[in-house]
Amino acid sequence: MAIESKASTTRQRKIDKSELIKDVEPYPDAYQKERAERFGVCQKAIWQALKKLGLTYKKTLRHLKGVMLISGVRGFGEGGVSC
């Protein structure tokens, strides 16, 4: 009796990454909850997708809600406030 391996398949995702990026561009200061409502998913799914894409939420004094920035990993002392 031999164990056979299953063919790997890619899971169907609810959030299309390219659509999420298109949503961030016109609405950089939208709350994750607002994005979740637009995509029909929970807020945690949006948080996880943004994290995987390297999109971070940076608070500034210019905007009430903040600004979404596409950035790499930043250390402390490089300016800005990290959440």
DAPEMO-V141017 format. One record per pair of residues at least 4 apart in sequence whose C-alpha atoms are under 7 Angstrom apart, sorted by sequence separation. I is the first residue (numbers start at 1). J is the second residue. D is the distance in whole Angstrom. If there is no record, write none. Layout:
# DAPEMO-V141017
i={I:I}
j={J:J}
d={D:D}
This chain:
# DAPEMO-V141017
i={16:17:18:19:20:21:23:24:30:31:32:33:34:35:36:37:41:42:43:44:45:46:47:48:49:50:51:74:30:36:50:51:36:60:36:59:60:58:59:57:58:33:36:57:58:32:57:58:56:57:55:56:32:55:56:32:55:54:55:54:54:59:58:15:58:58:57:29:29:29:28:29:28}
j={20:21:22:23:24:25:27:28:34:35:36:37:38:39:40:41:45:46:47:48:49:50:51:52:53:54:55:78:35:41:55:56:42:66:43:66:67:66:67:66:67:43:46:67:68:43:68:69:68:69:68:69:46:69:70:47:70:70:71:71:72:81:81:39:82:83:83:65:66:67:67:68:68}
d={6:6:6:6:6:6:6:5:6:7:6:6:6:6:6:7:6:7:6:6:6:6:6:6:6:6:6:7:7:5:5:7:5:5:5:4:7:6:6:7:5:5:6:6:6:6:5:7:6:6:7:6:6:6:7:7:5:6:6:6:6:6:6:7:6:7:7:6:5:5:6:6:5}
